[in-house]
Amino acid sequence: MLTGLDIERKATLVREQLDLVLREAKSRPSSVRWDLARTDHADAPTEETASALLRLVVRDADQDVVGRS
């Protein structure tokens, strides 16, 4: 969940940080997908309406690559 101003910049920062972690991992997932759902509104009266959802989905045939540790 991202809130406030500069949502795109915040999303880029999160992506860069997590992409670095994924690149340095022992095994990279076969599928990495990012989605930014822009549900935020300018001058929103509440935090909920000022928020956007950044979703990361990773998939791999090997559960050890993307499973919980």
N, CA, C and O atoms as a printed pandas DataFrame, in Angstrom:
     atom_number atom_name residue_name chain_id  residue_number  x_coord  y_coord  z_coord
0              1         N          MET        A               1    0.849   -1.153    0.000
1              2        CA          MET        A               1    0.000    0.000    0.000
2              3         C          MET        A               1    0.902    1.225    0.000
3              4         O          MET        A               1    1.799    1.340    0.836
4              5         N          LEU        A               2    0.674    2.120   -0.914
5              6        CA          LEU        A               2    1.414    3.364   -1.012
6              7         C          LEU        A               2    0.436    4.513   -0.836
7              8         O          LEU        A               2   -0.658    4.496   -1.400
8              9         N          THR        A               3    0.829    5.508   -0.055
9             10        CA          THR        A               3   -0.058    6.638    0.183
10            11         C          THR        A               3    0.694    7.951   -0.018
11            12         O          THR        A               3    1.923    7.997    0.011
12            13         N          GLY        A               4   -0.071    9.003   -0.221
13            14        CA          GLY        A               4    0.505   10.335   -0.287
14            15         C          GLY        A               4    0.905   10.739   -1.691
15            16         O          GLY        A               4    0.396   10.221   -2.684
16            17         N          LEU        A               5    1.841   11.688   -1.743
17            18        CA          LEU        A               5    2.304   12.239   -3.013
18            19         C          LEU        A               5    3.349   11.331   -3.646
19            20         O          LEU        A               5    3.911   10.465   -2.976
20            21         N          ASP        A               6    3.608   11.524   -4.918
21            22        CA          ASP        A               6    4.664   10.820   -5.655
22            23         C          ASP        A               6    4.523    9.294   -5.614
23            24         O          ASP        A               6    5.497    8.582   -5.367
24            25         N          ILE        A               7    3.326    8.808   -5.854
25            26        CA          ILE        A               7    3.071    7.368   -5.829
26            27         C          ILE        A               7    3.973    6.636   -6.812
27            28         O          ILE        A               7    4.538    5.595   -6.477
28            29         N          GLU        A               8    4.112    7.165   -8.011
29            30        CA          GLU        A               8    4.950    6.502   -9.023
30            31         C          GLU        A               8    6.392    6.395   -8.546
31            32         O          GLU        A               8    7.029    5.357   -8.725
32            33         N          ARG        A               9    6.908    7.456   -7.943
33            34        CA          ARG        A               9    8.285    7.446   -7.445
34            35         C          ARG        A               9    8.448    6.444   -6.312
35            36         O          ARG        A               9    9.457    5.743   -6.243
36            37         N          LYS        A              10    7.471    6.372   -5.430
37            38        CA          LYS        A              10    7.506    5.407   -4.324
38            39         C          LYS        A              10    7.455    3.982   -4.864
39            40         O          LYS        A              10    8.173    3.108   -4.378
40            41         N          ALA        A              11    6.618    3.747   -5.854
41            42        CA          ALA        A              11    6.521    2.412   -6.452
42            43         C          ALA        A              11    7.843    2.029   -7.104
43            44         O          ALA        A              11    8.279    0.885   -6.983
44            45         N          THR        A              12    8.481    2.960   -7.786
45            46        CA          THR        A              12    9.773    2.699   -8.417
46            47         C          THR        A              12   10.822    2.343   -7.372
47            48         O          THR        A              12   11.619    1.428   -7.581
48            49         N          LEU        A              13   10.830    3.053   -6.257
49            50        CA          LEU        A              13   11.783    2.775   -5.191
50            51         C          LEU        A              13   11.595    1.361   -4.635
51            52         O          LEU        A              13   12.570    0.634   -4.446
52            53         N          VAL        A              14   10.364    0.979   -4.379
53            54        CA          VAL        A              14   10.086   -0.365   -3.862
54            55         C          VAL        A              14   10.510   -1.421   -4.878
55            56         O          VAL        A              14   11.140   -2.414   -4.517
56            57         N          ARG        A              15   10.168   -1.211   -6.138
57            58        CA          ARG        A              15   10.541   -2.153   -7.192
58            59         C          ARG        A              15   12.051   -2.313   -7.278
59            60         O          ARG        A              15   12.553   -3.434   -7.361
60            61         N          GLU        A              16   12.778   -1.201   -7.259
61            62        CA          GLU        A              16   14.237   -1.264   -7.353
62            63         C          GLU        A              16   14.832   -2.047   -6.183
63            64         O          GLU        A              16   15.737   -2.860   -6.370
64            65         N          GLN        A              17   14.322   -1.799   -4.983
65            66        CA          GLN        A              17   14.845   -2.487   -3.800
66            67         C          GLN        A              17   14.564   -3.985   -3.864
67            68         O          GLN        A              17   15.453   -4.791   -3.588
68            69         N          LEU        A              18   13.344   -4.367   -4.221
69            70        CA          LEU        A              18   13.008   -5.791   -4.270
70            71         C          LEU        A              18   13.638   -6.488   -5.467
71            72         O          LEU        A              18   14.014   -7.656   -5.372
72            73         N          ASP        A              19   13.759   -5.795   -6.585
73            74        CA          ASP        A              19   14.444   -6.394   -7.737
74            75         C          ASP        A              19   15.894   -6.705   -7.393
75            76         O          ASP        A              19   16.423   -7.731   -7.821
76            77         N          LEU        A              20   16.540   -5.836   -6.628
77            78        CA          LEU        A              20   17.916   -6.079   -6.199
78            79         C          LEU        A              20   17.989   -7.343   -5.344
79            80         O          LEU        A              20   18.881   -8.170   -5.536
80            81         N          VAL        A              21   17.070   -7.497   -4.417
81            82        CA          VAL        A              21   17.030   -8.692   -3.569
82            83         C          VAL        A              21   16.811   -9.945   -4.420
83            84         O          VAL        A              21   17.470  -10.964   -4.212
84            85         N          LEU        A              22   15.889   -9.865   -5.370
85            86        CA          LEU        A              22   15.614  -11.016   -6.229
86            87         C          LEU        A              22   16.817  -11.364   -7.103
87            88         O          LEU        A              22   17.096  -12.542   -7.325
88            89         N          ARG        A              23   17.526  -10.361   -7.599
89            90        CA          ARG        A              23   18.716  -10.618   -8.425
90            91         C          ARG        A              23   19.824  -11.287   -7.618
91            92         O          ARG        A              23   20.571  -12.112   -8.146
92            93         N          GLU        A              24   19.929  -10.932   -6.342
93            94        CA          GLU        A              24   20.992  -11.478   -5.505
94            95         C          GLU        A              24   20.604  -12.802   -4.843
95            96         O          GLU        A              24   21.433  -13.422   -4.177
96            97         N          ALA        A              25   19.371  -13.236   -5.017
97            98        CA          ALA        A              25   18.914  -14.494   -4.428
98            99         C          ALA        A              25   19.589  -15.680   -5.117
99           100         O          ALA        A              25   20.059  -15.570   -6.250
100          101         N          LYS        A              26   19.629  -16.810   -4.418
101          102        CA          LYS        A              26   20.230  -18.022   -4.986
102          103         C          LYS        A              26   19.534  -18.423   -6.273
103          104         O          LYS        A              26   20.180  -18.818   -7.244
104          105         N          SER        A              27   18.211  -18.320   -6.276
105          106        CA          SER        A              27   17.419  -18.675   -7.458
106          107         C          SER        A              27   16.408  -17.573   -7.715
107          108         O          SER        A              27   15.706  -17.145   -6.799
108          109         N          ARG        A              28   16.329  -17.117   -8.942
109          110        CA          ARG        A              28   15.339  -16.107   -9.309
110          111         C          ARG        A              28   14.069  -16.811   -9.775
111          112         O          ARG        A              28   14.143  -17.778  -10.533
112          113         N          PRO        A              29   12.904  -16.338   -9.332
113          114        CA          PRO        A              29   11.650  -16.928   -9.792
114          115         C          PRO        A              29   11.527  -16.841  -11.311
115          116         O          PRO        A              29   12.033  -15.906  -11.930
116          117         N          SER        A              30   10.854  -17.818  -11.900
117          118        CA          SER        A              30   10.696  -17.815  -13.358
118          119         C          SER        A              30    9.745  -16.711  -13.827
119          120         O          SER        A              30    9.816  -16.278  -14.977
120          121         N          SER        A              31    8.859  -16.259  -12.943
121          122        CA          SER        A              31    7.910  -15.215  -13.303
122          123         C          SER        A              31    7.850  -14.175  -12.188
123          124         O          SER        A              31    7.639  -14.507  -11.021
124          125         N          VAL        A              32    8.038  -12.917  -12.566
125          126        CA          VAL        A              32    7.934  -11.794  -11.633
126          127         C          VAL        A              32    7.025  -10.766  -12.284
127          128         O          VAL        A              32    7.308  -10.291  -13.384
128          129         N          ARG        A              33    5.930  -10.418  -11.608
129          130        CA          ARG        A              33    4.977   -9.461  -12.182
130          131         C          ARG        A              33    4.621   -8.387  -11.163
131          132         O          ARG        A              33    4.266   -8.691  -10.024
132          133         N          TRP        A              34    4.717   -7.151  -11.575
133          134        CA          TRP        A              34    4.345   -6.004  -10.752
134          135         C          TRP        A              34    3.070   -5.387  -11.297
135          136         O          TRP        A              34    2.900   -5.272  -12.511
136          137         N          ASP        A              35    2.176   -4.990  -10.405
137          138        CA          ASP        A              35    0.965   -4.260  -10.785
138          139         C          ASP        A              35    0.784   -3.093   -9.826
139          140         O          ASP        A              35    0.865   -3.262   -8.610
140          141         N          LEU        A              36    0.542   -1.931  -10.368
141          142        CA          LEU        A              36    0.237   -0.766   -9.541
142          143         C          LEU        A              36   -1.206   -0.363   -9.812
143          144         O          LEU        A              36   -1.532    0.122  -10.896
144          145         N          ALA        A              37   -2.057   -0.565   -8.830
145          146        CA          ALA        A              37   -3.475   -0.203   -8.942
146          147         C          ALA        A              37   -3.642    1.206   -8.381
147          148         O          ALA        A              37   -3.567    1.425   -7.172
148          149         N          ARG        A              38   -3.866    2.143   -9.275
149          150        CA          ARG        A              38   -3.998    3.545   -8.877
150          151         C          ARG        A              38   -5.427    3.813   -8.429
151          152         O          ARG        A              38   -6.279    4.196   -9.231
152          153         N          THR        A              39   -5.679    3.610   -7.154
153          154        CA          THR        A              39   -6.994    3.866   -6.576
154          155         C          THR        A              39   -7.009    5.186   -5.821
155          156         O          THR        A              39   -8.014    5.554   -5.214
156          157         N          ASP        A              40   -5.874    5.902   -5.865
157          158        CA          ASP        A              40   -5.761    7.165   -5.140
158          159         C          ASP        A              40   -6.458    8.299   -5.891
159          160         O          ASP        A              40   -6.640    8.244   -7.107
160          161         N          HIS        A              41   -6.836    9.314   -5.142
161          162        CA          HIS        A              41   -7.512   10.487   -5.704
162          163         C          HIS        A              41   -6.789   11.745   -5.218
163          164         O          HIS        A              41   -6.322   11.797   -4.080
164          165         N          ALA        A              42   -6.702   12.741   -6.071
165          166        CA          ALA        A              42   -6.081   14.014   -5.684
166          167         C          ALA        A              42   -6.879   14.657   -4.553
167          168         O          ALA        A              42   -8.109   14.610   -4.547
168          169         N          ASP        A              43   -6.180   15.250   -3.607
169          170        CA          ASP        A              43   -6.809   15.928   -2.461
170          171         C          ASP        A              43   -7.822   15.031   -1.757
171          172         O          ASP        A              43   -8.913   15.473   -1.397
172          173         N          ALA        A              44   -7.454   13.784   -1.567
173          174        CA          ALA        A              44   -8.352   12.811   -0.939
174          175         C          ALA        A              44   -8.609   13.176    0.529
175          176         O          ALA        A              44   -7.696   13.598    1.238
176          177         N          PRO        A              45   -9.837   13.012    0.968
177          178        CA          PRO        A              45  -10.172   13.361    2.350
178          179         C          PRO        A              45   -9.734   12.313    3.376
179          180         O          PRO        A              45   -9.655   12.607    4.569
180          181         N          THR        A              46   -9.451   11.097    2.918
181          182        CA          THR        A              46   -9.047   10.037    3.849
182          183         C          THR        A              46   -7.808    9.334    3.316
183          184         O          THR        A              46   -7.504    9.400    2.125
184          185         N          GLU        A              47   -7.096    8.659    4.217
185          186        CA          GLU        A              47   -5.909    7.904    3.805
186          187         C          GLU        A              47   -6.287    6.788    2.826
187          188         O          GLU        A              47   -5.549    6.498    1.884
188          189         N          GLU        A              48   -7.421    6.181    3.059
189          190        CA          GLU        A              48   -7.874    5.091    2.180
190          191         C          GLU        A              48   -8.054    5.565    0.735
191          192         O          GLU        A              48   -7.692    4.851   -0.200
192          193         N          THR        A              49   -8.597    6.738    0.552
193          194        CA          THR        A              49   -8.814    7.239   -0.810
194          195         C          THR        A              49   -7.572    7.925   -1.382
195          196         O          THR        A              49   -7.572    8.360   -2.533
196          197         N          ALA        A              50   -6.521    8.020   -0.575
197          198        CA          ALA        A              50   -5.248    8.572   -1.046
198          199         C          ALA        A              50   -4.225    7.468   -1.285
199          200         O          ALA        A              50   -3.037    7.749   -1.450
200          201         N          SER        A              51   -4.672    6.224   -1.305
201          202        CA          SER        A              51   -3.764    5.077   -1.375
202          203         C          SER        A              51   -3.803    4.397   -2.733
203          204         O          SER        A              51   -4.809    4.423   -3.443
204          205         N          ALA        A              52   -2.668    3.785   -3.071
205          206        CA          ALA        A              52   -2.558    2.949   -4.269
206          207         C          ALA        A              52   -1.972    1.610   -3.828
207          208         O          ALA        A              52   -1.234    1.543   -2.845
208          209         N          LEU        A              53   -2.298    0.563   -4.548
209          210        CA          LEU        A              53   -1.851   -0.776   -4.191
210          211         C          LEU        A              53   -0.773   -1.233   -5.163
211          212         O          LEU        A              53   -1.008   -1.321   -6.369
212          213         N          LEU        A              54    0.406   -1.521   -4.633
213          214        CA          LEU        A              54    1.500   -2.073   -5.425
214          215         C          LEU        A              54    1.581   -3.556   -5.109
215          216         O          LEU        A              54    1.816   -3.944   -3.964
216          217         N          ARG        A              55    1.388   -4.380   -6.124
217          218        CA          ARG        A              55    1.341   -5.837   -5.929
218          219         C          ARG        A              55    2.504   -6.481   -6.675
219          220         O          ARG        A              55    2.797   -6.140   -7.821
220          221         N          LEU        A              56    3.159   -7.419   -5.995
221          222        CA          LEU        A              56    4.222   -8.219   -6.591
222          223         C          LEU        A              56    3.781   -9.675   -6.546
223          224         O          LEU        A              56    3.425  -10.195   -5.488
224          225         N          VAL        A              57    3.808  -10.328   -7.705
225          226        CA          VAL        A              57    3.477  -11.751   -7.788
226          227         C          VAL        A              57    4.696  -12.458   -8.368
227          228         O          VAL        A              57    5.169  -12.113   -9.451
228          229         N          VAL        A              58    5.201  -13.456   -7.634
229          230        CA          VAL        A              58    6.319  -14.261   -8.124
230          231         C          VAL        A              58    5.855  -15.706   -8.240
231          232         O          VAL        A              58    5.104  -16.203   -7.401
232          233         N          ARG        A              59    6.315  -16.368   -9.296
233          234        CA          ARG        A              59    5.939  -17.765   -9.525
234          235         C          ARG        A              59    7.154  -18.541   -9.995
235          236         O          ARG        A              59    8.039  -18.015  -10.671
236          237         N          ASP        A              60    7.166  -19.808   -9.617
237          238        CA          ASP        A              60    8.211  -20.708  -10.062
238          239         C          ASP        A              60    7.715  -22.134   -9.854
239          240         O          ASP        A              60    6.922  -22.395   -8.949
240          241         N          ALA        A              61    8.180  -23.049  -10.687
241          242        CA          ALA        A              61    7.797  -24.454  -10.541
242          243         C          ALA        A              61    8.350  -25.045   -9.250
243          244         O          ALA        A              61    7.769  -25.979   -8.698
244          245         N          ASP        A              62    9.458  -24.513   -8.769
245          246        CA          ASP        A              62   10.099  -24.994   -7.539
246          247         C          ASP        A              62    9.577  -24.194   -6.357
247          248         O          ASP        A              62    9.838  -22.995   -6.261
248          249         N          GLN        A              63    8.843  -24.837   -5.455
249          250        CA          GLN        A              63    8.279  -24.171   -4.301
250          251         C          GLN        A              63    9.334  -23.524   -3.415
251          252         O          GLN        A              63    9.058  -22.514   -2.768
252          253         N          ASP        A              64   10.531  -24.084   -3.375
253          254        CA          ASP        A              64   11.593  -23.527   -2.533
254          255         C          ASP        A              64   12.043  -22.150   -3.019
255          256         O          ASP        A              64   12.575  -21.360   -2.239
256          257         N          VAL        A              65   11.835  -21.864   -4.283
257          258        CA          VAL        A              65   12.240  -20.568   -4.837
258          259         C          VAL        A              65   11.298  -19.458   -4.375
259          260         O          VAL        A              65   11.757  -18.358   -4.069
260          261         N          VAL        A              66   10.001  -19.722   -4.317
261          262        CA          VAL        A              66    9.031  -18.691   -3.997
262          263         C          VAL        A              66    8.177  -19.001   -2.773
263          264         O          VAL        A              66    7.338  -18.192   -2.377
264          265         N          GLY        A              67    8.386  -20.153   -2.183
265          266        CA          GLY        A              67    7.596  -20.538   -1.013
266          267         C          GLY        A              67    7.976  -19.762    0.225
267          268         O          GLY        A              67    8.935  -18.991    0.223
268          269         N          ARG        A              68    7.230  -19.969    1.260
269          270        CA          ARG        A              68    7.532  -19.316    2.526
270          271         C          ARG        A              68    8.712  -19.987    3.184
271          272         O          ARG        A              68    8.921  -21.193    3.053
272          273         N          SER        A              69    9.474  -19.189    3.888
273          274        CA          SER        A              69   10.622  -19.769    4.592
274          275         C          SER        A              69   10.319  -19.969    6.060
275          276         O          SER        A              69   11.172  -20.448    6.808
